[in-house]
Each structure stands twice: as structure tokens, then as C-alpha cells.
């Protein structure tokens, strides 16, 4: 999963025309943060259901 996340972040950072020289770490933070929030919400729903 981690390798897929880094590959996607690198692809987005290289192909985004609006943002020049966007660090891969920033894209990784955005994608990883969104995934973490989704994961926490889905785990919380399983416990309450």
C-alpha cells in the first residue's frame, strides 16, 4: 500500500501543470492524510455498528 501511495504522489507531483516543483512529500501528506481519516472513520463505524 505504501509503495502505491508514493508512486501516485510522485505521478501527481510530476504531472500537475499548475504547481511547479511540488515536493512529493506534500502530495504524500495530502493523500496519506485523506486515507488515514477514511480509515479512522471506517474503523469507528465498525465498532459502533
C-alpha positions in Angstrom: 0.0 0.0 0.0 2.8 2.4 0.8 4.6 1.9 -2.5 1.3 2.6 -4.3 0.8 5.8 -2.3 4.3 7.0 -3.1 4.0 6.1 -6.8 0.7 8.0 -7.0 2.2 11.0 -5.1 5.2 11.1 -7.4 3.0 10.9 -10.5 0.7 13.7 -9.3 3.7 15.9 -8.3 5.3 15.5 -11.7 2.2 15.9 -13.9 0.4 18.8 -12.2 0.9 21.8 -14.5 -0.5 24.4 -12.1 2.1 23.7 -9.4 5.7 23.8 -10.4 8.3 21.9 -8.4 5.7 20.5 -5.9 7.6 18.3 -3.4 6.5 14.6 -3.4 6.2 14.8 0.4 3.4 17.4 0.2 1.4 15.2 -2.1 2.1 12.2 0.1 0.9 14.1 3.1 -2.4 15.1 1.4 -3.1 11.6 0.0 -1.9 9.8 3.2 -3.9 12.2 5.4 -7.1 11.6 3.5 -6.5 7.8 3.7 -5.9 8.0 7.4 -9.1 9.9 8.0 -11.1 7.5 5.9 -9.5 4.6 7.8 -10.3 6.0 11.2 -13.9 6.8 10.3 -14.5 3.3 8.8 -12.9 1.6 11.9 -15.1 3.8 14.2 -18.2 2.8 12.3 -17.4 -0.9 12.6 -17.2 -0.6 16.4 -20.5 1.2 16.8 -22.4 -1.0 14.4 
